[in-house]
Structures are given as C-alpha cells and as structure tokens.
Amino acid sequence: MQTTLSSDLANQIRRQCGENVFLCYQCQKCSSGCPVAEYFDLAPNQLMRAIQLGQKDMALKSKTLWLCAIC
C-alpha cells in the first residue's frame, strides 16, 4: 500500500484556525498527561503526526479528534 504525504490538511488547519501543527515535535506530553487518553484510538501525538503527514482519512476518522477536551 502506497501512502502519499501532503501538507494540505495542515495548511487548511492553519488557514482556518491559525494553528501551526508543525510546531508539534512529538514530545508526547499531551499524550502522557491526557485524562481521557484511554478512550482514544490514537494518542494525541499520533493524531498530530497523522495531520502533519496529511493522512486526512486517519485523522478525521479518529475518535481522538472528537473526544479531545483541549485541556
């Protein structure tokens, strides 16, 4: 299976929300301190990585995106 990488999703998020997802450098502090992480299918840092790599389907299908309380 071939995966195509794209920054389109990250750029769309930046345009609409002003957030630069490329500032995430995978320290995993968000994942290790998350009080609801046990309910996620992807850890928060994994979701950020999927967005950085342009894996739109994976990101949008993830429960993490919709359950995050943005503590």
Biopython code that builds the backbone (N, CA, C, O; Angstrom):
import numpy as np
from Bio.PDB.StructureBuilder import StructureBuilder

atoms = [
    (1, "MET", "N", (0.838, -1.178, 0.000)),
    (1, "MET", "CA", (0.000, 0.000, 0.000)),
    (1, "MET", "C", (0.887, 1.248, 0.000)),
    (1, "MET", "O", (1.817, 1.357, 0.800)),
    (2, "GLN", "N", (0.602, 2.156, -0.875)),
    (2, "GLN", "CA", (1.389, 3.367, -1.008)),
    (2, "GLN", "C", (0.700, 4.512, -0.276)),
    (2, "GLN", "O", (-0.513, 4.690, -0.389)),
    (3, "THR", "N", (1.469, 5.274, 0.465)),
    (3, "THR", "CA", (0.946, 6.434, 1.177)),
    (3, "THR", "C", (1.532, 7.687, 0.557)),
    (3, "THR", "O", (2.744, 7.791, 0.369)),
    (4, "THR", "N", (0.676, 8.627, 0.245)),
    (4, "THR", "CA", (1.120, 9.899, -0.300)),
    (4, "THR", "C", (1.096, 10.937, 0.811)),
    (4, "THR", "O", (0.074, 11.117, 1.474)),
    (5, "LEU", "N", (2.204, 11.613, 1.015)),
    (5, "LEU", "CA", (2.291, 12.627, 2.052)),
    (5, "LEU", "C", (1.954, 13.988, 1.466)),
    (5, "LEU", "O", (2.317, 14.307, 0.334)),
    (6, "SER", "N", (1.246, 14.784, 2.268)),
    (6, "SER", "CA", (0.813, 16.090, 1.798)),
    (6, "SER", "C", (0.664, 17.026, 2.989)),
    (6, "SER", "O", (0.287, 16.592, 4.078)),
    (7, "SER", "N", (0.953, 18.285, 2.792)),
    (7, "SER", "CA", (0.760, 19.271, 3.857)),
    (7, "SER", "C", (-0.553, 20.031, 3.679)),
    (7, "SER", "O", (-0.784, 21.033, 4.356)),
    (8, "ASP", "N", (-1.411, 19.566, 2.777)),
    (8, "ASP", "CA", (-2.677, 20.257, 2.511)),
    (8, "ASP", "C", (-3.545, 20.379, 3.758)),
    (8, "ASP", "O", (-4.075, 21.454, 4.040)),
    (9, "LEU", "N", (-3.695, 19.287, 4.510)),
    (9, "LEU", "CA", (-4.534, 19.307, 5.710)),
    (9, "LEU", "C", (-3.954, 20.263, 6.748)),
    (9, "LEU", "O", (-4.692, 21.048, 7.344)),
    (10, "ALA", "N", (-2.664, 20.208, 6.966)),
    (10, "ALA", "CA", (-2.012, 21.106, 7.923)),
    (10, "ALA", "C", (-2.185, 22.564, 7.505)),
    (10, "ALA", "O", (-2.426, 23.427, 8.348)),
    (11, "ASN", "N", (-2.064, 22.835, 6.226)),
    (11, "ASN", "CA", (-2.244, 24.205, 5.732)),
    (11, "ASN", "C", (-3.682, 24.666, 5.881)),
    (11, "ASN", "O", (-3.929, 25.832, 6.189)),
    (12, "GLN", "N", (-4.626, 23.775, 5.667)),
    (12, "GLN", "CA", (-6.040, 24.112, 5.832)),
    (12, "GLN", "C", (-6.334, 24.448, 7.295)),
    (12, "GLN", "O", (-7.051, 25.407, 7.582)),
    (13, "ILE", "N", (-5.791, 23.671, 8.204)),
    (13, "ILE", "CA", (-5.974, 23.940, 9.632)),
    (13, "ILE", "C", (-5.373, 25.293, 9.994)),
    (13, "ILE", "O", (-5.962, 26.059, 10.756)),
    (14, "ARG", "N", (-4.218, 25.575, 9.455)),
    (14, "ARG", "CA", (-3.563, 26.859, 9.750)),
    (14, "ARG", "C", (-4.384, 28.037, 9.236)),
    (14, "ARG", "O", (-4.515, 29.053, 9.919)),
    (15, "ARG", "N", (-4.935, 27.900, 8.032)),
    (15, "ARG", "CA", (-5.759, 28.980, 7.465)),
    (15, "ARG", "C", (-7.027, 29.197, 8.281)),
    (15, "ARG", "O", (-7.403, 30.338, 8.549)),
    (16, "GLN", "N", (-7.684, 28.119, 8.677)),
    (16, "GLN", "CA", (-8.976, 28.231, 9.349)),
    (16, "GLN", "C", (-8.871, 28.501, 10.848)),
    (16, "GLN", "O", (-9.727, 29.180, 11.416)),
    (17, "CYS", "N", (-7.831, 27.975, 11.492)),
    (17, "CYS", "CA", (-7.734, 28.060, 12.954)),
    (17, "CYS", "C", (-6.540, 28.861, 13.451)),
    (17, "CYS", "O", (-6.493, 29.260, 14.615)),
    (18, "GLY", "N", (-5.584, 29.094, 12.574)),
    (18, "GLY", "CA", (-4.387, 29.806, 12.977)),
    (18, "GLY", "C", (-3.365, 28.950, 13.709)),
    (18, "GLY", "O", (-2.370, 29.475, 14.210)),
    (19, "GLU", "N", (-3.592, 27.644, 13.781)),
    (19, "GLU", "CA", (-2.677, 26.738, 14.483)),
    (19, "GLU", "C", (-1.680, 26.115, 13.509)),
    (19, "GLU", "O", (-2.058, 25.641, 12.438)),
    (20, "ASN", "N", (-0.425, 26.120, 13.886)),
    (20, "ASN", "CA", (0.625, 25.504, 13.078)),
    (20, "ASN", "C", (0.932, 24.126, 13.660)),
    (20, "ASN", "O", (1.646, 24.025, 14.658)),
    (21, "VAL", "N", (0.409, 23.074, 13.056)),
    (21, "VAL", "CA", (0.597, 21.719, 13.584)),
    (21, "VAL", "C", (2.048, 21.256, 13.479)),
    (21, "VAL", "O", (2.431, 20.278, 14.120)),
    (22, "PHE", "N", (2.845, 21.940, 12.688)),
    (22, "PHE", "CA", (4.248, 21.558, 12.559)),
    (22, "PHE", "C", (5.088, 22.005, 13.760)),
    (22, "PHE", "O", (6.264, 21.654, 13.856)),
    (23, "LEU", "N", (4.496, 22.768, 14.666)),
    (23, "LEU", "CA", (5.199, 23.127, 15.893)),
    (23, "LEU", "C", (5.255, 21.955, 16.867)),
    (23, "LEU", "O", (6.063, 21.958, 17.796)),
    (24, "CYS", "N", (4.409, 20.962, 16.664)),
    (24, "CYS", "CA", (4.434, 19.756, 17.489)),
    (24, "CYS", "C", (5.665, 18.943, 17.102)),
    (24, "CYS", "O", (5.824, 18.561, 15.943)),
    (25, "TYR", "N", (6.530, 18.683, 18.074)),
    (25, "TYR", "CA", (7.745, 17.913, 17.788)),
    (25, "TYR", "C", (7.731, 16.549, 18.472)),
    (25, "TYR", "O", (8.785, 15.952, 18.692)),
    (26, "GLN", "N", (6.543, 16.058, 18.808)),
    (26, "GLN", "CA", (6.347, 14.693, 19.303)),
    (26, "GLN", "C", (7.012, 14.433, 20.658)),
    (26, "GLN", "O", (7.625, 13.384, 20.852)),
    (27, "CYS", "N", (6.896, 15.377, 21.594)),
    (27, "CYS", "CA", (7.444, 15.176, 22.936)),
    (27, "CYS", "C", (6.560, 14.236, 23.761)),
    (27, "CYS", "O", (7.017, 13.662, 24.749)),
    (28, "GLN", "N", (5.315, 14.083, 23.363)),
    (28, "GLN", "CA", (4.319, 13.198, 23.971)),
    (28, "GLN", "C", (3.800, 13.691, 25.319)),
    (28, "GLN", "O", (3.174, 12.919, 26.045)),
    (29, "LYS", "N", (4.039, 14.944, 25.674)),
    (29, "LYS", "CA", (3.492, 15.479, 26.927)),
    (29, "LYS", "C", (1.971, 15.502, 26.883)),
    (29, "LYS", "O", (1.318, 15.245, 27.894)),
    (30, "CYS", "N", (1.409, 15.806, 25.735)),
    (30, "CYS", "CA", (-0.050, 15.845, 25.607)),
    (30, "CYS", "C", (-0.649, 14.456, 25.808)),
    (30, "CYS", "O", (-1.719, 14.318, 26.401)),
    (31, "SER", "N", (0.029, 13.447, 25.323)),
    (31, "SER", "CA", (-0.468, 12.071, 25.434)),
    (31, "SER", "C", (-0.302, 11.524, 26.844)),
    (31, "SER", "O", (-1.195, 10.854, 27.362)),
    (32, "SER", "N", (0.834, 11.807, 27.464)),
    (32, "SER", "CA", (1.086, 11.250, 28.793)),
    (32, "SER", "C", (0.253, 11.932, 29.872)),
    (32, "SER", "O", (-0.015, 11.330, 30.911)),
    (33, "GLY", "N", (-0.161, 13.171, 29.646)),
    (33, "GLY", "CA", (-0.948, 13.879, 30.648)),
    (33, "GLY", "C", (-2.432, 13.931, 30.362)),
    (33, "GLY", "O", (-3.172, 14.610, 31.075)),
    (34, "CYS", "N", (-2.881, 13.236, 29.346)),
    (34, "CYS", "CA", (-4.285, 13.318, 28.931)),
    (34, "CYS", "C", (-5.183, 12.484, 29.851)),
    (34, "CYS", "O", (-4.968, 11.279, 29.986)),
    (35, "PRO", "N", (-6.191, 13.108, 30.490)),
    (35, "PRO", "CA", (-7.062, 12.375, 31.401)),
    (35, "PRO", "C", (-8.055, 11.442, 30.707)),
    (35, "PRO", "O", (-8.627, 10.571, 31.363)),
    (36, "VAL", "N", (-8.270, 11.596, 29.428)),
    (36, "VAL", "CA", (-9.223, 10.733, 28.719)),
    (36, "VAL", "C", (-8.549, 9.896, 27.632)),
    (36, "VAL", "O", (-9.226, 9.364, 26.752)),
    (37, "ALA", "N", (-7.234, 9.776, 27.685)),
    (37, "ALA", "CA", (-6.474, 9.057, 26.656)),
    (37, "ALA", "C", (-6.912, 7.606, 26.499)),
    (37, "ALA", "O", (-6.798, 7.045, 25.409)),
    (38, "GLU", "N", (-7.407, 6.995, 27.557)),
    (38, "GLU", "CA", (-7.813, 5.587, 27.474)),
    (38, "GLU", "C", (-8.990, 5.374, 26.520)),
    (38, "GLU", "O", (-9.239, 4.248, 26.089)),
    (39, "TYR", "N", (-9.704, 6.431, 26.193)),
    (39, "TYR", "CA", (-10.852, 6.322, 25.292)),
    (39, "TYR", "C", (-10.490, 6.605, 23.834)),
    (39, "TYR", "O", (-11.321, 6.424, 22.944)),
    (40, "PHE", "N", (-9.283, 7.038, 23.589)),
    (40, "PHE", "CA", (-8.840, 7.387, 22.243)),
    (40, "PHE", "C", (-8.366, 6.158, 21.483)),
    (40, "PHE", "O", (-7.854, 5.209, 22.077)),
    (41, "ASP", "N", (-8.537, 6.180, 20.179)),
    (41, "ASP", "CA", (-7.955, 5.134, 19.339)),
    (41, "ASP", "C", (-6.542, 5.523, 18.900)),
    (41, "ASP", "O", (-5.722, 4.654, 18.604)),
    (42, "LEU", "N", (-6.261, 6.812, 18.859)),
    (42, "LEU", "CA", (-4.917, 7.330, 18.591)),
    (42, "LEU", "C", (-4.542, 8.255, 19.744)),
    (42, "LEU", "O", (-5.370, 9.037, 20.211)),
    (43, "ALA", "N", (-3.316, 8.168, 20.196)),
    (43, "ALA", "CA", (-2.849, 9.118, 21.204)),
    (43, "ALA", "C", (-2.815, 10.507, 20.568)),
    (43, "ALA", "O", (-2.660, 10.615, 19.352)),
    (44, "PRO", "N", (-2.957, 11.570, 21.360)),
    (44, "PRO", "CA", (-2.942, 12.914, 20.780)),
    (44, "PRO", "C", (-1.722, 13.188, 19.900)),
    (44, "PRO", "O", (-1.845, 13.831, 18.857)),
    (45, "ASN", "N", (-0.554, 12.709, 20.311)),
    (45, "ASN", "CA", (0.633, 12.948, 19.475)),
    (45, "ASN", "C", (0.559, 12.169, 18.163)),
    (45, "ASN", "O", (1.092, 12.621, 17.150)),
    (46, "GLN", "N", (-0.091, 11.011, 18.169)),
    (46, "GLN", "CA", (-0.259, 10.239, 16.933)),
    (46, "GLN", "C", (-1.213, 10.961, 15.982)),
    (46, "GLN", "O", (-1.014, 10.953, 14.767)),
    (47, "LEU", "N", (-2.242, 11.578, 16.539)),
    (47, "LEU", "CA", (-3.173, 12.352, 15.714)),
    (47, "LEU", "C", (-2.453, 13.543, 15.084)),
    (47, "LEU", "O", (-2.631, 13.827, 13.899)),
    (48, "MET", "N", (-1.645, 14.232, 15.875)),
    (48, "MET", "CA", (-0.886, 15.360, 15.331)),
    (48, "MET", "C", (0.039, 14.904, 14.207)),
    (48, "MET", "O", (0.180, 15.590, 13.195)),
    (49, "ARG", "N", (0.663, 13.750, 14.387)),
    (49, "ARG", "CA", (1.572, 13.236, 13.354)),
    (49, "ARG", "C", (0.807, 12.902, 12.083)),
    (49, "ARG", "O", (1.278, 13.182, 10.980)),
    (50, "ALA", "N", (-0.371, 12.305, 12.230)),
    (50, "ALA", "CA", (-1.192, 11.988, 11.060)),
    (50, "ALA", "C", (-1.547, 13.264, 10.299)),
    (50, "ALA", "O", (-1.527, 13.285, 9.068)),
    (51, "ILE", "N", (-1.871, 14.322, 11.032)),
    (51, "ILE", "CA", (-2.200, 15.602, 10.395)),
    (51, "ILE", "C", (-0.960, 16.179, 9.716)),
    (51, "ILE", "O", (-1.039, 16.671, 8.590)),
    (52, "GLN", "N", (0.177, 16.121, 10.393)),
    (52, "GLN", "CA", (1.422, 16.623, 9.807)),
    (52, "GLN", "C", (1.753, 15.908, 8.503)),
    (52, "GLN", "O", (2.273, 16.516, 7.567)),
    (53, "LEU", "N", (1.452, 14.621, 8.447)),
    (53, "LEU", "CA", (1.773, 13.826, 7.257)),
    (53, "LEU", "C", (0.670, 13.863, 6.202)),
    (53, "LEU", "O", (0.806, 13.265, 5.134)),
    (54, "GLY", "N", (-0.421, 14.566, 6.502)),
    (54, "GLY", "CA", (-1.502, 14.693, 5.531)),
    (54, "GLY", "C", (-2.402, 13.484, 5.440)),
    (54, "GLY", "O", (-3.071, 13.289, 4.425)),
    (55, "GLN", "N", (-2.434, 12.671, 6.473)),
    (55, "GLN", "CA", (-3.282, 11.479, 6.485)),
    (55, "GLN", "C", (-4.683, 11.865, 6.959)),
    (55, "GLN", "O", (-5.099, 11.549, 8.074)),
    (56, "LYS", "N", (-5.383, 12.550, 6.080)),
    (56, "LYS", "CA", (-6.681, 13.145, 6.396)),
    (56, "LYS", "C", (-7.707, 12.102, 6.829)),
    (56, "LYS", "O", (-8.408, 12.306, 7.820)),
    (57, "ASP", "N", (-7.807, 10.996, 6.106)),
    (57, "ASP", "CA", (-8.784, 9.964, 6.462)),
    (57, "ASP", "C", (-8.537, 9.432, 7.863)),
    (57, "ASP", "O", (-9.473, 9.292, 8.650)),
    (58, "MET", "N", (-7.295, 9.137, 8.177)),
    (58, "MET", "CA", (-6.964, 8.622, 9.501)),
    (58, "MET", "C", (-7.313, 9.647, 10.582)),
    (58, "MET", "O", (-7.880, 9.294, 11.616)),
    (59, "ALA", "N", (-6.976, 10.899, 10.343)),
    (59, "ALA", "CA", (-7.219, 11.952, 11.330)),
    (59, "ALA", "C", (-8.714, 12.175, 11.559)),
    (59, "ALA", "O", (-9.161, 12.263, 12.702)),
    (60, "LEU", "N", (-9.477, 12.265, 10.488)),
    (60, "LEU", "CA", (-10.900, 12.572, 10.629)),
    (60, "LEU", "C", (-11.727, 11.395, 11.129)),
    (60, "LEU", "O", (-12.796, 11.597, 11.705)),
    (61, "LYS", "N", (-11.258, 10.185, 10.921)),
    (61, "LYS", "CA", (-11.972, 9.004, 11.416)),
    (61, "LYS", "C", (-11.620, 8.686, 12.868)),
    (61, "LYS", "O", (-12.290, 7.872, 13.504)),
    (62, "SER", "N", (-10.600, 9.306, 13.382)),
    (62, "SER", "CA", (-10.133, 9.029, 14.738)),
    (62, "SER", "C", (-11.101, 9.581, 15.782)),
    (62, "SER", "O", (-11.601, 10.699, 15.650)),
    (63, "LYS", "N", (-11.358, 8.788, 16.815)),
    (63, "LYS", "CA", (-12.190, 9.246, 17.933)),
    (63, "LYS", "C", (-11.485, 10.355, 18.712)),
    (63, "LYS", "O", (-12.135, 11.182, 19.351)),
    (64, "THR", "N", (-10.179, 10.365, 18.658)),
    (64, "THR", "CA", (-9.394, 11.341, 19.410)),
    (64, "THR", "C", (-9.790, 12.764, 19.053)),
    (64, "THR", "O", (-9.954, 13.610, 19.932)),
    (65, "LEU", "N", (-9.938, 13.020, 17.796)),
    (65, "LEU", "CA", (-10.281, 14.360, 17.321)),
    (65, "LEU", "C", (-11.583, 14.855, 17.932)),
    (65, "LEU", "O", (-11.712, 16.040, 18.241)),
    (66, "TRP", "N", (-12.535, 13.972, 18.104)),
    (66, "TRP", "CA", (-13.871, 14.348, 18.557)),
    (66, "TRP", "C", (-14.041, 14.258, 20.070)),
    (66, "TRP", "O", (-14.976, 14.843, 20.616)),
    (67, "LEU", "N", (-13.155, 13.537, 20.759)),
    (67, "LEU", "CA", (-13.256, 13.388, 22.212)),
    (67, "LEU", "C", (-12.343, 14.335, 22.982)),
    (67, "LEU", "O", (-12.519, 14.524, 24.185)),
    (68, "CYS", "N", (-11.390, 14.918, 22.310)),
    (68, "CYS", "CA", (-10.411, 15.774, 22.981)),
    (68, "CYS", "C", (-11.106, 16.964, 23.643)),
    (68, "CYS", "O", (-11.914, 17.654, 23.021)),
    (69, "ALA", "N", (-10.777, 17.191, 24.917)),
    (69, "ALA", "CA", (-11.352, 18.310, 25.665)),
    (69, "ALA", "C", (-10.446, 19.540, 25.631)),
    (69, "ALA", "O", (-10.778, 20.563, 26.229)),
    (70, "ILE", "N", (-9.325, 19.459, 24.951)),
    (70, "ILE", "CA", (-8.334, 20.530, 24.817)),
    (70, "ILE", "C", (-8.000, 21.132, 26.182)),
    (70, "ILE", "O", (-8.079, 22.343, 26.391)),
    (71, "CYS", "N", (-7.630, 20.254, 27.090)),
    (71, "CYS", "CA", (-7.281, 20.677, 28.454)),
    (71, "CYS", "C", (-6.195, 21.729, 28.438)),
    (71, "CYS", "O", (-5.776, 22.201, 29.495)),
]
sb = StructureBuilder()
sb.init_structure("model")
sb.init_model(0)
sb.init_chain("A")
sb.init_seg("    ")
for serial, (resi, resn, name, xyz) in enumerate(atoms, 1):
    if name == "N":
        sb.init_residue(resn, " ", resi, " ")
    sb.init_atom(name, np.array(xyz, "f"), 0.0, 1.0, " ", f" {name:<3s}", serial, name[0])
structure = sb.get_structure()
